[in-house]
Amino acid sequence: MENIPISIQGYRKLENELGRLKGERPEVIQAIKEAREEGDLSENAGYDAARERQGLLEARINYIESRMALANVIDLDTLSGDRVIYGATVELEDMDTGDVKKYTLLGPDEADPTKGSISILSPVGQALLGKEEGDDIVVDAPRGKINYEVIAVTFLGSAGLRL
């Protein structure tokens, strides 16, 4: 398995979610116990709902634990340079429409396009890696090929991170 890059802040967010989910376990177990005491399980909606919640809870806990085991925790405040790497904030101009977009490249577990961050594993993220100001990239998107020019590459560090 390969390492998954994640910021210190993103890792802490996963730790907090894991703690919260593990804290819900006793409540879900109690709900299952109470539903069992009601009798016939074949027609017990409360039991089915509690078991489903337990399954979802355990699946998310397992997912987070597996991701944390692969995490390569990176301090965004130590990054700098002229080329696009994990943690870079990139300003792009769509060469066809003139629209300008600004993204911070993060790992898949912390990227959120609505907050201005994209995954380094996304098509745009992959196309950007290693590029510098003035470089052109072509991204295959559902609407077709999009041509971008890299306008700026900066490193805002953790102060610029919105998780």
C-alpha positions as CSV (number, residue, x, y, z in Angstrom):
1,M,0.0,0.0,0.0
2,E,1.1,3.5,-0.7
3,N,1.2,6.4,1.8
4,I,-1.6,8.9,1.6
5,P,-0.6,12.6,2.1
6,I,-2.6,14.5,4.7
7,S,-2.0,17.8,6.6
8,I,-1.6,17.9,10.3
9,Q,-5.0,19.5,10.5
10,G,-6.6,16.9,8.3
11,Y,-5.1,14.1,10.4
12,R,-6.4,15.7,13.6
13,K,-9.8,16.0,12.1
14,L,-9.8,12.2,11.3
15,E,-8.6,11.5,14.9
16,N,-11.5,13.6,16.3
17,E,-14.1,11.9,14.1
18,L,-12.7,8.5,15.1
19,G,-13.0,9.3,18.8
20,R,-16.5,10.6,18.3
21,L,-17.6,7.5,16.4
22,K,-16.0,5.1,19.0
23,G,-17.8,7.1,21.7
24,E,-21.1,6.3,19.9
25,R,-20.6,2.5,20.1
26,P,-22.1,2.0,23.6
27,E,-25.2,3.9,22.6
28,V,-25.7,1.7,19.5
29,I,-25.0,-1.5,21.5
30,Q,-27.6,-0.4,24.1
31,A,-30.2,0.3,21.3
32,I,-29.6,-3.2,19.9
33,K,-30.0,-4.7,23.3
34,E,-33.3,-2.8,24.0
35,A,-34.7,-3.8,20.6
36,R,-33.8,-7.4,21.2
37,E,-35.8,-7.3,24.5
38,E,-38.9,-6.3,22.6
39,G,-39.3,-9.8,21.2
40,D,-39.7,-11.0,17.6
41,L,-36.7,-9.7,15.7
42,S,-38.2,-10.5,12.3
43,E,-40.6,-7.6,12.5
44,N,-38.7,-5.3,14.7
45,A,-37.9,-2.1,12.9
46,G,-36.0,-0.7,15.9
47,Y,-33.7,-3.7,15.9
48,D,-33.1,-3.4,12.1
49,A,-32.3,0.3,12.4
50,A,-29.9,-0.2,15.3
51,R,-28.1,-3.0,13.5
52,E,-27.8,-0.9,10.3
53,R,-26.5,2.0,12.4
54,Q,-23.9,-0.3,13.9
55,G,-22.8,-1.5,10.5
56,L,-22.4,2.0,9.2
57,L,-20.6,3.0,12.4
58,E,-18.1,0.1,12.3
59,A,-17.5,0.6,8.5
60,R,-16.6,4.2,9.0
61,I,-14.4,3.4,12.0
62,N,-12.6,0.7,10.0
63,Y,-12.2,3.1,7.0
64,I,-10.7,5.9,9.2
65,E,-8.3,3.5,11.0
66,S,-7.1,2.1,7.7
67,R,-6.5,5.6,6.2
68,M,-4.7,6.7,9.4
69,A,-2.4,3.7,9.1
70,L,-1.4,4.9,5.6
71,A,-1.2,8.6,6.4
72,N,1.9,10.5,5.5
73,V,1.3,13.6,7.8
74,I,2.7,16.8,6.2
75,D,3.2,20.1,7.9
76,L,1.9,22.6,5.4
77,D,3.9,25.4,7.1
78,T,7.2,23.8,5.9
79,L,6.3,23.7,2.2
80,S,7.6,26.1,-0.4
81,G,8.8,26.2,-4.0
82,D,7.9,27.1,-7.6
83,R,6.4,23.8,-8.6
84,V,3.0,22.4,-7.8
85,I,3.2,19.8,-5.1
86,Y,0.9,18.7,-2.3
87,G,-0.1,21.7,-0.2
88,A,0.4,24.3,-3.1
89,T,-2.3,26.8,-3.8
90,V,-2.7,27.2,-7.5
91,E,-4.4,29.9,-9.5
92,L,-5.7,28.7,-12.9
93,E,-7.2,30.4,-15.9
94,D,-9.5,28.5,-18.2
95,M,-8.1,29.4,-21.6
96,D,-11.5,29.1,-23.3
97,T,-13.7,31.1,-20.9
98,G,-11.2,33.3,-19.1
99,D,-12.5,32.1,-15.7
100,V,-10.0,32.1,-13.0
101,K,-10.0,29.4,-10.2
102,K,-7.9,29.0,-7.2
103,Y,-7.3,25.6,-5.5
104,T,-5.2,24.1,-2.8
105,L,-4.0,20.6,-3.5
106,L,-4.7,18.3,-0.6
107,G,-5.0,14.6,0.0
108,P,-8.2,12.7,-0.9
109,D,-9.5,12.6,2.7
110,E,-9.4,16.4,3.2
111,A,-10.1,17.9,-0.2
112,D,-13.3,19.8,-0.5
113,P,-13.9,21.8,-3.7
114,T,-16.6,23.8,-2.0
115,K,-13.9,25.2,0.3
116,G,-11.3,25.7,-2.4
117,S,-9.3,22.5,-2.1
118,I,-9.0,19.5,-4.5
119,S,-7.4,16.1,-4.2
120,I,-4.0,15.6,-5.7
121,L,-5.5,12.4,-7.1
122,S,-8.3,14.2,-9.0
123,P,-7.8,14.7,-12.8
124,V,-7.0,18.4,-12.2
125,G,-4.7,17.6,-9.3
126,Q,-2.8,15.0,-11.3
127,A,-2.4,17.4,-14.3
128,L,-1.1,20.1,-12.0
129,L,1.6,18.1,-10.2
130,G,5.0,19.3,-11.1
131,K,3.8,22.4,-13.1
132,E,4.9,25.9,-12.5
133,E,3.7,29.4,-13.3
134,G,3.1,29.9,-17.1
135,D,2.6,26.2,-17.8
136,D,-0.4,25.0,-19.7
137,I,-2.4,21.8,-18.8
138,V,-5.2,19.9,-20.4
139,V,-7.7,18.2,-18.2
140,D,-10.2,15.6,-19.5
141,A,-13.5,16.5,-17.9
142,P,-17.1,15.3,-18.4
143,R,-17.7,18.4,-20.6
144,G,-14.6,17.7,-22.7
145,K,-11.0,18.8,-22.6
146,I,-10.4,21.9,-20.6
147,N,-7.2,24.0,-21.2
148,Y,-5.8,25.8,-18.2
149,E,-2.8,28.1,-17.7
150,V,-1.1,28.1,-14.3
151,I,-1.2,31.8,-13.2
152,A,0.4,31.4,-9.8
153,V,1.8,28.8,-7.4
154,T,1.9,29.8,-3.7
155,F,2.2,28.1,-0.4
156,L,-0.2,29.5,2.2
157,G,0.6,26.9,4.9
158,S,-1.9,26.0,7.5
159,A,-3.2,29.5,7.8
160,G,-4.7,29.2,4.3
161,L,-6.3,25.8,5.0
162,R,-10.1,25.6,5.4
163,L,-11.1,22.1,6.6
